[in-house]
């Protein structure tokens, strides 16, 4: 089985976003994340109560980095970034448990 890539996308909400009603935010979010890619999951986390670094975190899991690229292109064209309602703070790609592939047992095939 191939790697599953996990990408943490840190966002900071702009004042324009915070001025919207919750219904308006929900509609914009639905439109921005309506496009789906097979095998990709996107989860949303609210972080503003816990850090000043970002207000929101998207967690993307995908076996294909090209799907992540297409998602980012789609978001860039959406109101999320085009208005803009959010600033992109950081994108952190990761692979879970890579150390297991580097262990002596894995190197010997067992």
C-alpha positions in Angstrom: 0.0 0.0 0.0 1.3 3.5 -0.8 1.8 6.4 1.5 -1.1 8.5 2.7 -0.1 12.1 2.9 -1.5 14.3 5.6 -1.3 18.0 4.9 -2.0 20.5 7.7 -3.2 23.9 6.3 -3.1 26.7 8.8 -5.4 29.6 8.0 -6.1 33.0 9.6 -9.6 34.4 9.3 -9.8 38.0 8.1 -12.2 40.6 9.5 -14.4 40.3 6.4 -15.0 36.6 7.3 -15.8 37.4 10.9 -18.3 40.1 9.8 -20.4 37.5 7.9 -23.3 35.7 9.5 -22.9 32.1 10.3 -25.3 31.2 7.5 -23.2 33.2 5.0 -20.0 31.5 6.3 -21.7 28.1 5.9 -22.8 28.8 2.3 -19.3 30.0 1.3 -17.7 27.0 3.0 -20.1 24.6 1.2 -19.2 26.1 -2.1 -15.5 26.1 -1.5 -15.4 22.5 -0.4 -18.1 21.1 -2.8 -15.5 19.6 -5.1 -14.5 16.1 -4.0 -11.5 13.9 -4.9 -11.6 10.1 -4.6 -9.7 8.9 -1.6 -9.2 12.4 -0.2 -10.6 13.5 3.1 -10.7 17.2 4.3 -11.4 18.0 7.9 -11.8 21.4 9.5 -10.7 22.4 13.0 -11.3 25.7 14.8 -8.1 26.7 16.6 -8.5 30.4 17.5 -9.3 29.7 21.2 -6.0 27.9 21.6 -3.4 29.7 19.5 -2.6 33.1 18.1 -0.7 31.6 15.2 -3.9 30.7 13.2 -7.6 30.6 13.6 -8.4 27.5 11.6 -6.7 24.3 10.5 -7.6 22.1 7.5 -6.4 18.5 7.6 -6.2 16.9 4.2 -5.4 13.2 3.8 -4.8 11.8 0.4 -2.7 9.1 -1.3 -2.1 11.4 -4.3 -0.3 14.8 -3.8 -1.7 15.9 -7.2 -5.2 15.8 -5.7 -4.0 18.1 -2.9 -2.6 20.5 -5.6 -5.9 20.5 -7.4 -7.7 21.2 -4.1 -5.5 24.2 -3.4 -6.0 25.5 -7.0 -9.8 25.1 -6.4 -9.6 26.9 -3.1 -7.5 29.7 -4.5 -10.2 30.4 -7.1 -13.0 30.2 -4.4 -14.1 33.1 -2.2 -12.1 31.7 0.6 -8.9 33.1 -0.8 -10.1 35.2 -3.8 -12.2 37.6 -1.7 -10.1 37.0 0.5 -11.7 35.8 3.7 -8.6 33.9 4.9 -4.8 34.2 4.9 -2.8 31.1 4.3 -0.4 30.9 7.2 1.4 27.6 6.6 1.1 24.3 4.7 2.7 21.4 6.5 2.9 18.1 4.6 3.6 15.0 6.6 3.6 11.2 6.3 2.5 9.1 9.3 4.9 6.6 11.0 7.7 6.9 8.4 10.2 5.6 11.0 8.6 2.2 10.7 9.9 2.0 7.1 13.3 2.9 8.3 13.5 0.3 11.1 15.9 -2.7 10.7 12.9 -5.1 10.6 11.4 -3.2 7.7 14.7 -3.1 5.9 14.9 -6.9 6.1 11.4 -7.4 4.8 9.8 -8.3 8.1 
